Amino acid sequence: MTLTGQQFTISSGDFAATVVEVGGGLRSFTYRGEDVTATYPETELPPKCCGGVLVPWPNRLRGGRYSFGGVSYQLPITEPARGNAIHGLARWARWVPVSHAPESVTLANDLVPQSAWPFEVRVEVTYALHPEFGLVVTARASNHGVGPVPFGAGFHPYVSLHGQPLKDVTLMVPASRRLLLDEAFVPVGVQDVTNTLYDLRLGPKLKTLRLDDALTGLEVRDGRGAAEVRTQSGGARVWFDETFHYLQVFTADDFRAGVPALAIEPMTCPADALNSGVGLIIIQPGGFWSGSWGITPLDR
């Protein structure tokens, strides 16, 4: 029995990937049979939001409350320990296949209007494999309603560490600033990373550093930026286009069954953007947003 619904497998050359119906997320991505991303069995739920699609907001929303257009809303609290609504409304929804070819699959989810989300948004995510560059993920959100919609998007892939401990992992993130968080893990300020442990621009080893941090001020060249994870057994480059202004980096010592992993999460906006407005996308009626990111394996 699969706990994530139908499994959609795609392949191209040495690459293969599996995308799941429940949540529309990425369950696995391999190169020559080796894991590029951390994975989990189809008989389990995604650990620690593995591969999740985070819409219509990524990360946390303080108290599950926000206001838009002069109206206040209260969403269900889905992170009880910190009193937040976390990672949107589509993680546990069944996504519908729009197309499924050997090298690509597109899944869609209609975020239906509800008491605390009275908007009509359709989100489509395409996972495609390129024989040279690996995994390419393209998302599109369309406003099918009669009024503007507040929107944010994020993705939650974990990079496989190939059995290596976090202390030996080399992490490069092209970010000049780090968000400062309060006890609810909601941003309250911004810090320049220069001369701090959070300056990852030159790719230091993690050693004792553990992260659950949003980094911004991302360097983008020719419309694309990239973070890199390297171990002595291989690594991966997580690239993103210029619509993603934040990377949430999360180190998991026990991703699953004692195995560590590292999440690099492209996000269009930071936590609590529905309240702060920082990075928030407003989609007008009939309009849409689109963005792309992907993963390329790296040699040792």
C-alpha positions as CSV (number, residue, x, y, z in Angstrom):
1,M,0.0,0.0,0.0
2,T,1.3,3.4,-0.9
3,L,0.6,6.2,1.6
4,T,1.4,8.9,-1.0
5,G,-1.0,7.6,-3.6
6,Q,-0.2,7.0,-7.2
7,Q,3.6,7.0,-8.1
8,F,4.6,8.7,-11.3
9,T,8.0,7.5,-12.6
10,I,10.0,9.3,-15.3
11,S,13.4,8.6,-16.8
12,S,15.9,9.9,-19.3
13,G,19.3,8.5,-19.9
14,D,21.0,7.9,-16.6
15,F,18.4,9.8,-14.6
16,A,15.1,8.6,-13.0
17,A,12.6,10.2,-10.7
18,T,9.4,9.4,-8.9
19,V,6.7,12.0,-8.1
20,V,3.8,11.3,-5.8
21,E,0.1,12.0,-6.1
22,V,-0.5,13.0,-2.5
23,G,1.2,16.4,-2.1
24,G,2.5,16.4,-5.7
25,G,6.0,16.1,-4.3
26,L,9.3,14.5,-5.4
27,R,9.9,11.1,-3.7
28,S,13.2,10.2,-5.4
29,F,15.7,11.4,-8.0
30,T,18.5,9.1,-9.0
31,Y,21.6,9.2,-11.3
32,R,22.9,5.8,-12.5
33,G,20.9,4.2,-9.8
34,E,22.3,6.3,-6.9
35,D,20.2,8.7,-4.9
36,V,20.7,12.3,-5.7
37,T,18.0,13.3,-3.3
38,A,17.1,11.7,0.1
39,T,14.2,9.4,-0.4
40,Y,11.7,7.3,1.6
41,P,9.7,4.1,0.8
42,E,6.3,4.3,-0.8
43,T,4.8,2.6,2.3
44,E,5.7,5.6,4.5
45,L,4.6,9.3,4.7
46,P,7.2,11.9,3.6
47,P,9.6,12.4,6.5
48,K,10.1,16.1,7.5
49,C,8.1,17.3,4.5
50,C,10.5,15.5,2.1
51,G,10.0,16.7,-1.5
52,G,6.9,18.8,-0.7
53,V,5.3,21.5,-2.8
54,L,4.6,24.5,-0.5
55,V,1.7,26.6,-1.8
56,P,0.1,29.1,-1.4
57,W,2.7,30.0,1.1
58,P,6.0,28.4,2.1
59,N,7.3,28.1,5.7
60,R,5.4,29.5,8.7
61,L,2.5,31.8,9.1
62,R,2.4,33.3,12.6
63,G,-0.6,32.0,14.5
64,G,-2.2,31.0,11.2
65,R,-3.6,34.5,10.9
66,Y,-3.3,37.0,8.1
67,S,-5.3,39.9,6.6
68,F,-5.8,40.7,2.9
69,G,-8.0,43.2,1.2
70,G,-9.2,44.5,4.6
71,V,-10.4,41.1,5.8
72,S,-8.8,39.0,8.5
73,Y,-8.5,35.2,8.3
74,Q,-7.6,32.4,10.6
75,L,-6.1,29.2,9.1
76,P,-5.8,25.9,11.0
77,I,-2.7,25.5,13.2
78,T,-0.6,22.8,11.6
79,E,2.6,23.3,13.7
80,P,1.1,23.1,17.2
81,A,4.5,23.3,19.0
82,R,5.1,26.8,17.7
83,G,1.5,27.8,17.1
84,N,1.9,28.4,13.3
85,A,0.3,27.3,10.1
86,I,3.1,25.8,8.0
87,H,3.8,25.0,4.4
88,G,0.5,25.9,2.8
89,L,-2.6,23.9,1.9
90,A,-1.6,21.4,-0.7
91,R,0.8,19.0,1.2
92,W,-1.9,16.4,1.9
93,A,-4.1,17.0,-1.1
94,R,-4.3,14.6,-4.1
95,W,-2.8,16.2,-7.2
96,V,-4.2,15.3,-10.6
97,P,-2.0,14.2,-13.5
98,V,-2.3,16.6,-16.4
99,S,0.3,14.8,-18.6
100,H,2.7,11.9,-18.1
101,A,5.4,11.2,-20.7
102,P,8.5,9.1,-20.3
103,E,10.7,12.1,-19.4
104,S,8.2,14.3,-17.6
105,V,5.0,14.5,-15.6
106,T,2.8,17.4,-14.8
107,L,0.5,17.4,-11.7
108,A,-2.1,20.0,-10.8
109,N,-4.0,21.0,-7.7
110,D,-6.9,23.4,-7.4
111,L,-6.7,25.3,-4.2
112,V,-10.4,25.5,-3.6
113,P,-12.0,28.5,-1.8
114,Q,-12.6,27.9,1.9
115,S,-13.4,30.0,4.9
116,A,-9.8,31.2,5.5
117,W,-8.7,31.0,1.9
118,P,-11.5,32.5,-0.3
119,F,-9.4,32.4,-3.5
120,E,-9.4,30.3,-6.6
121,V,-5.9,29.3,-7.6
122,R,-4.7,26.4,-9.8
123,V,-1.2,25.2,-9.3
124,E,0.6,23.0,-11.9
125,V,4.1,21.5,-11.3
126,T,6.1,19.9,-14.1
127,Y,8.9,17.5,-13.3
128,A,11.1,16.9,-16.3
129,L,14.4,15.1,-16.8
130,H,17.2,16.4,-19.0
131,P,19.8,13.9,-20.1
132,E,22.6,16.3,-19.3
133,F,21.4,18.6,-16.6
134,G,19.2,16.3,-14.5
135,L,15.9,17.4,-12.9
136,V,14.0,20.5,-14.0
137,V,10.9,21.6,-12.0
138,T,8.6,24.3,-13.4
139,A,5.7,25.6,-11.4
140,R,2.8,27.8,-12.5
141,A,0.0,29.3,-10.4
142,S,-3.1,30.8,-12.1
143,N,-5.8,33.0,-10.6
144,H,-9.2,31.7,-11.7
145,G,-11.1,34.0,-9.4
146,V,-12.5,37.5,-9.7
147,G,-10.2,39.3,-7.3
148,P,-6.4,39.5,-6.6
149,V,-4.7,36.6,-4.7
150,P,-1.8,36.7,-2.3
151,F,0.6,33.9,-3.1
152,G,4.0,32.4,-2.3
153,A,5.6,29.1,-3.3
154,G,8.4,26.9,-2.1
155,F,9.8,23.4,-2.6
156,H,11.4,21.1,0.0
157,P,13.9,18.7,-1.6
158,Y,16.5,17.0,0.6
159,V,19.9,16.3,-0.9
160,S,21.4,12.8,-0.3
161,L,24.6,12.8,1.7
162,H,25.5,9.3,0.5
163,G,26.0,8.1,4.0
164,Q,28.4,10.8,5.0
165,P,27.9,12.7,8.4
166,L,26.8,16.3,8.3
167,K,30.1,17.4,9.9
168,D,32.0,16.4,6.8
169,V,29.5,18.0,4.3
170,T,30.6,21.0,2.3
171,L,27.8,23.6,1.7
172,M,27.9,26.5,-0.6
173,V,25.0,29.0,-0.6
174,P,25.4,32.3,-2.5
175,A,23.6,34.4,0.2
176,S,24.7,37.6,1.8
177,R,22.0,37.9,4.4
178,R,20.3,35.6,7.0
179,L,16.8,36.2,8.5
180,L,16.7,36.5,12.3
181,L,13.9,34.5,13.9
182,D,12.0,34.6,17.2
183,E,10.9,31.6,19.3
184,A,8.1,30.9,16.8
185,F,10.7,30.7,14.0
186,V,9.2,33.7,12.3
187,P,11.5,36.5,11.0
188,V,12.0,39.6,13.1
189,G,15.2,41.0,11.4
190,V,18.0,40.5,8.9
191,Q,21.7,39.9,9.5
192,D,24.6,40.4,7.2
193,V,26.4,37.0,7.1
194,T,29.9,38.5,6.7
195,N,32.2,37.2,9.4
196,T,29.6,34.8,10.8
197,L,29.2,31.1,10.7
198,Y,26.3,31.6,8.2
199,D,28.6,33.0,5.5
200,L,28.5,29.9,3.2
201,R,29.5,31.7,0.0
202,L,32.9,30.0,-0.1
203,G,31.6,26.5,0.6
204,P,32.9,25.7,4.1
205,K,32.5,22.3,5.8
206,L,29.5,22.3,8.2
207,K,31.4,20.8,11.1
208,T,29.2,21.6,14.2
209,L,26.9,24.0,12.4
210,R,23.3,23.0,12.2
211,L,20.8,25.0,10.3
212,D,17.1,25.8,10.0
213,D,17.6,29.2,8.5
214,A,16.3,31.3,5.6
215,L,19.1,32.9,3.6
216,T,18.6,35.8,1.1
217,G,20.5,38.3,-0.9
218,L,21.1,35.5,-3.3
219,E,23.6,35.9,-6.1
220,V,22.0,35.3,-9.5
221,R,23.8,35.4,-12.8
222,D,22.0,35.2,-16.2
223,G,18.7,34.7,-14.4
224,R,19.9,31.7,-12.3
225,G,21.6,31.0,-8.9
226,A,22.7,27.8,-7.3
227,A,23.7,26.2,-4.0
228,E,26.0,23.2,-3.8
229,V,26.2,20.3,-1.4
230,R,29.4,18.1,-1.6
231,T,30.6,15.0,0.2
232,Q,33.5,12.7,-0.5
233,S,30.9,10.3,-2.0
234,G,29.1,12.8,-4.3
235,G,26.8,15.8,-4.1
236,A,24.3,18.0,-5.9
237,R,23.7,21.5,-7.2
238,V,20.3,23.0,-6.5
239,W,19.7,25.8,-8.9
240,F,16.8,28.3,-9.0
241,D,15.6,31.1,-11.2
242,E,15.3,34.7,-10.2
243,T,11.7,34.3,-8.9
244,F,13.1,32.5,-5.9
245,H,14.6,35.1,-3.5
246,Y,15.1,32.9,-0.5
247,L,16.7,29.5,0.3
248,Q,15.7,27.7,3.5
249,V,18.5,25.5,4.6
250,F,17.7,22.7,7.0
251,T,20.1,20.1,8.3
252,A,18.5,16.9,9.5
253,D,20.8,14.6,11.6
254,D,18.0,12.0,11.6
255,F,16.2,12.5,8.3
256,R,15.0,8.9,8.4
257,A,16.1,5.8,10.2
258,G,19.2,7.6,11.6
259,V,20.3,8.7,8.1
260,P,21.2,12.4,7.8
261,A,20.2,14.7,4.9
262,L,20.2,18.4,4.0
263,A,17.3,20.3,2.6
264,I,17.8,23.3,0.3
265,E,14.4,24.9,-0.2
266,P,13.8,27.5,-2.9
267,M,11.2,30.0,-1.7
268,T,9.6,33.0,-3.4
269,C,9.1,34.7,0.0
270,P,10.1,34.2,3.6
271,A,8.0,32.9,6.5
272,D,5.0,35.0,7.4
273,A,4.9,36.8,4.1
274,L,1.1,36.9,4.1
275,N,1.5,39.3,7.1
276,S,4.7,41.2,6.3
277,G,4.2,41.4,2.6
278,V,7.9,40.7,2.0
279,G,8.3,38.9,-1.3
280,L,4.6,38.3,-1.5
281,I,3.2,37.8,-5.0
282,I,-0.1,39.3,-5.9
283,I,-1.7,37.4,-8.8
284,Q,-4.4,39.4,-10.5
285,P,-7.6,37.8,-12.0
286,G,-6.7,35.9,-15.1
287,G,-3.0,36.3,-14.3
288,F,-0.3,33.8,-13.3
289,W,3.1,33.3,-11.7
290,S,5.7,30.9,-12.9
291,G,9.1,29.8,-11.6
292,S,11.7,27.1,-12.2
293,W,14.4,25.3,-10.2
294,G,16.2,22.0,-10.5
295,I,18.9,19.6,-9.3
296,T,22.1,18.5,-11.0
297,P,24.3,15.7,-9.5
298,L,27.9,16.5,-8.8
299,D,30.9,14.3,-8.8
300,R,33.0,13.6,-5.7
